Amino acid sequence: MPNQTSTLDNLFHALADPTRRSVLERLSLGPATVGELAEPFDMALPSLMQHLHVLEDSVLVSSQKVGRIRTYRLTYKQLELGELWFAKQRATWEKRLNQLDTYLLDLKEKQNDSN
């Protein structure tokens, strides 16, 4: 579990930044070079590279260098891990809310029966 916690920490850290989310959205359209990824941003290339390193460290993207051109592509496995975490949290809270709903309905019936 600690290994998965660290992975989730890296995933949510990477997703916490709007620039990194924009890069992921761009990569959802297909692989892109660093130059293509840099086009919409008004930032120095080293700053964008830091974002790309964070995304690569969190295994949200992978890159391949051919000659002088590095191309990034989206990897879906980590996104699936995040989806599973959200689904688990949602199931837990839905179960708790259903239990509360049942309890409140029972309580209301008991009050109606006593009146």
C-alpha positions as CSV (number, residue, x, y, z in Angstrom):
1,M,0.0,0.0,0.0
2,P,2.8,2.6,0.7
3,N,4.0,2.0,-2.9
4,Q,0.6,2.8,-4.3
5,T,0.2,5.8,-2.0
6,S,3.5,7.2,-3.4
7,T,2.2,6.6,-6.9
8,L,-1.1,8.3,-6.2
9,D,0.8,11.2,-4.6
10,N,2.8,11.6,-7.7
11,L,-0.2,11.3,-9.9
12,F,-2.3,13.9,-8.1
13,H,0.8,16.2,-7.7
14,A,1.2,16.1,-11.5
15,L,-2.5,16.7,-12.1
16,A,-2.6,19.6,-9.7
17,D,-1.0,22.0,-12.1
18,P,-3.0,23.6,-15.0
19,T,-0.1,23.6,-17.4
20,R,0.5,19.9,-16.9
21,R,-3.2,19.2,-17.4
22,S,-3.2,21.2,-20.6
23,V,-0.2,19.2,-21.8
24,L,-2.1,16.0,-21.0
25,E,-5.2,17.3,-22.9
26,R,-3.0,18.1,-25.9
27,L,-1.4,14.6,-25.7
28,S,-4.8,13.0,-25.7
29,L,-5.0,14.0,-29.3
30,G,-1.8,12.1,-30.1
31,P,1.9,12.3,-29.6
32,A,3.6,15.6,-29.8
33,T,7.2,17.0,-29.9
34,V,8.5,19.3,-27.2
35,G,8.2,22.2,-29.7
36,E,4.5,21.4,-30.4
37,L,3.8,21.1,-26.7
38,A,5.5,24.5,-26.0
39,E,3.5,26.4,-28.7
40,P,0.4,27.4,-26.6
41,F,2.4,28.4,-23.5
42,D,4.1,31.7,-22.8
43,M,7.0,30.3,-20.8
44,A,10.6,29.5,-21.2
45,L,11.4,26.0,-22.6
46,P,13.2,25.0,-19.4
47,S,10.1,25.7,-17.4
48,L,8.0,23.5,-19.8
49,M,10.6,20.8,-19.6
50,Q,10.2,20.8,-15.8
51,H,6.5,20.2,-16.2
52,L,7.3,17.4,-18.7
53,H,9.7,15.8,-16.2
54,V,7.0,15.8,-13.5
55,L,4.6,14.2,-16.0
56,E,7.1,11.6,-17.0
57,D,8.1,10.9,-13.3
58,S,4.4,10.3,-12.5
59,V,4.3,7.9,-15.6
60,L,1.5,9.9,-17.1
61,V,3.6,10.4,-20.2
62,S,6.5,8.7,-21.9
63,S,9.0,10.1,-24.3
64,Q,11.2,9.0,-27.1
65,K,14.1,10.8,-28.5
66,V,15.0,10.4,-32.2
67,G,18.0,12.5,-33.2
68,R,17.4,15.9,-31.6
69,I,13.6,15.6,-31.4
70,R,11.9,14.3,-28.3
71,T,8.3,13.2,-28.7
72,Y,5.9,12.7,-25.8
73,R,2.9,10.5,-25.7
74,L,0.2,9.9,-23.1
75,T,0.2,6.7,-21.1
76,Y,-3.1,5.6,-19.7
77,K,-2.2,3.2,-16.9
78,Q,-1.7,5.9,-14.3
79,L,-4.9,7.6,-15.2
80,E,-6.7,4.3,-14.7
81,L,-5.1,4.1,-11.2
82,G,-6.6,7.5,-10.4
83,E,-9.9,6.4,-11.8
84,L,-9.9,3.3,-9.5
85,W,-9.0,5.5,-6.5
86,F,-12.0,7.8,-7.2
87,A,-14.3,4.9,-7.9
88,K,-13.3,3.3,-4.5
89,Q,-13.9,6.6,-2.7
90,R,-17.3,7.1,-4.4
91,A,-18.4,3.5,-3.5
92,T,-17.4,4.1,0.1
93,W,-19.4,7.3,0.4
94,E,-22.4,6.0,-1.5
95,K,-22.5,3.0,0.9
96,R,-22.3,5.4,3.9
97,L,-25.0,7.7,2.5
98,N,-27.3,4.7,1.8
99,Q,-26.8,3.5,5.4
100,L,-27.7,6.9,6.7
101,D,-30.7,7.1,4.4
102,T,-31.9,3.7,5.7
103,Y,-31.3,4.8,9.3
104,L,-33.2,8.0,8.8
105,L,-36.1,6.2,7.1
106,D,-36.3,3.7,10.0
107,L,-36.2,6.5,12.5
108,K,-39.0,8.3,10.7
109,E,-41.1,5.1,10.6
110,K,-40.6,4.6,14.3
111,Q,-41.7,8.2,15.0
112,N,-44.8,7.7,12.8
113,D,-45.7,4.4,14.6
114,S,-45.4,6.0,18.0
115,N,-47.8,8.9,17.1
